[in-house]
Amino acid sequence: MMLKYKKFEKKYLDSCIEIVKSTWLFEENLINPKNPKYIYKHYVMNCVNWSEHLDLIVDDNDQVVGILFGSIEDNAWIKEFKYTIIQYKLNISMWWHIIIGDLGQRKRAFEVYKNMKSHDAKGEADADNFDSEINLFILSPSLRGQGYGRKLMNRYVEFCKENNLDTVFLWTTTDCSWEFYERYGFNELRRFKFSSLDEENTIVYQLNVWEK
């Protein structure tokens, strides 16, 4: 299998959605969703919107098998304004799909969406203290354990160095391969819990790129 690195384009959106679905079942708490794809689309496009580093691994069928999206936190105000407008449009689109029933029972869909936004806000609480955030990092199950995650991370670290971004952070849940980050050199900053759970199941990690 021939693998290539590509920059995200809209033509890869459906493929990105599929790889996200292979890891996170955002739809599992929805009730009778007709088109659960829209909750994944919102998630991926939200990550794209706030990212300057948009790295993909694609296979010989041009299907996405790896993703690493990363931000520049201290952008010029005009870029921040642009990102905020796009985010507003993404939110309106999501609300519309909930209202027309694409995500099933409306009350539950709003609750799921509200919880997603709350979880994201908790993870973003430290953003002002860092130069960059890893917004999305995921590998196809078929590539895991073969060193491709480290290669994607190395490319991101080089992006940070080229843009004078010293410190980065990310947050991940404990049902993902969080051990990878510690092996790579990330240090745990704090933990918090998702609103519907009792245990602290989310970890915020930090890294100084010049230590790599």
Secondary structure, DSSP 8 states (H G I E B T S, - for coil): ---EEEE--GGGHHHHHHHHHTT--GGGGSSS-S-THHHHHHHHHHHHHT-SEEEEEE-TTS-EEEEEEE--SS--HHHHHHHHHHHHHHHHHHHHHHHTTTTSSHHHHHHHHHHHHHHHHHHGGGGGG-SEEEEEEEE-TTTTTTTHHHHHHHHHHHHHHHTT--EEEEEEETTS-THHHHHHT-EEEEEE--TT-SS--EEEEEEEGGG-
